[in-house]
């Protein structure tokens, strides 16, 4: 080897060492995430691509601890990455439901701006100028959808029963406002949803010319369908929805509604597909049966109507969501199940520009990934995208697939999905500067076989600055639902890395009942709502302690919310393995949760019949039924932090108060936090910061 070659090798070696040292220093410079980091990151909504596939509109929220200082606006994103994102709106109030005009020159959206008593539809011309308000309904307007010719806009508004026009709605609203008494009166279910009481108003579909001053028409006013006592749309956090799609010729609307909503206390209430003429007339019911249809969408060639479908009527409480296709003009007998035999639950689907392929996302283990199937049916193709993390909000424009991509280490950004190239390309970087200084280790996976022979998947999150030579306490997280699952995904309410930040290893076990796996796996906890999931979570902790020497098995804690809160209370009642427990929105007895929640019948199915029939599940798998374990020292002794939102209607506050009474009567070390303004989730900035502080203090007190 000559001198010059030796010198080159020496230089290359030195550069390699410098690179390693630099990387180590860079890693060492990164720090744990704080609540301020988490809360103040921009929140990027689902992209809405233009018809030609060149652009996407996306909502970007800049949070603040003072809600008055928060802002949310629409941004324009180049889908070829050639231009930087451009802000389109400049208001603090959020815009929602953006939809492109067919010619790609305008965007319609819903917003409540200065001078609006309720949200209205606005239209923004992308060539310049301010957004123009085009609706002025006293009952508000949301969810705009352009007609195929771009001349009209379809939208949803909630109206009073029998009101034929806006004047009638104003009169009905004034009568309510002027009455001298204040009461909510009901004669049937449902009466509430999440954190709001339901009133007599119902969602209707409206259409009007896409210009200010045009007169809107209520397509359901005066119809026999809307007058039925069981008529209703799909409940949502912002109000009732009627998912809809314009027919290809623009002469009718296909929409989703239910006709048996008033039976919700004692029966399933499936949603069906209906069609209503644009010119007016009685809607026609297109589908029937015990299963539910949703998300209607026409193929670009106009020859088929696609929808999601979830089976029902078989007494089971969980079914995969599937994609079905009907020929258009509609023929119910010619329905094709496009994902028949597919082992996972489809989430969001879109049709390719040539109408030959349906792309969709599905929960696949701890990820949400991309799949496709021929528009006529056949084998489903997995694309193994993304390689890590999740794709959500899938959409298509001009043949270009876009979505949000995120992971436990990266908040959502807009991404372009190239199936042919097998890659997902991130297009926006709104949060890169905030993520860069943070030490956010990627989640790790492991699997074990449970005592019942099931393959159980687990995620492991290491703390910032992890050192394999050290010993770390174990924080066992229990997810809610039970139908969702832990995913490699960013979160705000229970952010994995923020929980791990003080120096904990976080374990996330996808117990039986979790989605993302076979349908039978999700159905496995029917008639076994708490015991087996808790057993598998405990077995997961045992497996993690056995596999990873850096976990200190003598210092374990457990935490969960909603269904995870139910499990936290079950752990309190049945084991002493944990040094402390954190329970948010958890039940004390199955019967109490069944009788007070905003959804009841599926709980009855899950527990084997009505409470009064005496099925032992109702008692045997209620935490309070095991209060006798306190005297034996086998339960009801672990220090527990109980938290609840006073406005929570999903797991109402009485559940937490019942749990609290047992804890105090049994003299269990405990602390109760009641958030007066919170619903099922603690989503006010300062409340969230305080809650995380209390959680960390509780863990530190009992684990360190």
MORA-V800636 format. One record per helix or strand of 2 or more residues. SS is the DSSP state (helix for helix, strand for strand). FROM is the first residue (numbers start at 1). TO is the last residue. If there is no record, write none. Layout:
ss = [SS;SS]
from = [FROM;FROM]
to = [TO;TO]
This chain:
ss = [helix;helix;strand;strand;strand;helix;strand;strand;strand;strand;strand;strand;strand;strand;helix;strand;strand;strand;strand;helix;strand;strand;strand;strand;helix;strand;strand;strand;strand;strand;helix;strand;strand;strand;strand;strand;strand;strand;strand;strand;helix;strand;strand;strand;helix;strand;helix;helix;strand;helix;strand;helix;helix;helix;helix;helix;helix;strand;helix;strand;helix]
from = [3;35;43;48;55;67;71;86;95;106;120;132;142;152;166;192;196;202;217;224;234;239;244;252;261;272;284;292;304;321;332;336;346;357;367;381;390;400;410;423;432;444;455;472;496;504;519;531;551;563;580;590;601;611;617;623;629;639;653;670;685]
to = [29;40;44;49;62;69;78;87;100;111;125;133;146;159;178;193;197;209;218;227;236;241;246;258;263;277;285;298;310;327;334;337;351;364;374;382;397;407;418;426;436;449;461;478;500;510;523;547;561;574;584;596;606;613;620;626;632;645;665;675;703]
